[in-house]
């Protein structure tokens, strides 16, 4: 049996502030399931992602619907390359991380960028 909690207001006492902060601050503010197995790339499902862009072979970017509060957010992710256990890795490639977008690479273990496979990416931080 699946259930859900629906509330217009979340209140807490001083003793409950840790739990409330965990709920508000501890959840992903952005996530995306990105499929580039066709070579062109497409967003399959997402939260807080307005669009994606192709930055070259194996290089993608996602643009946020709502920007992060600052550029000091954390990125996690996972790649899949189909069947087997051979070669997919992902790299968050923001040299100058910005509040409104994130860039990532899909690579083979050999270090070669590829337009294939699927990526699951999550971002944690404060929304603006």
ABEGO torsion letter per residue (X at the ends): XBBBBBBABBBBBAAAAAAAAAAAAABBABBBBBBAAAGAEBBABBBGBABBBBAEBGBBBBBBABBBABABBBBBBBBBAEBEAAABBBBBABABBBAABBBBBBBBAAGBBBBBEBBBBBBBEBBX
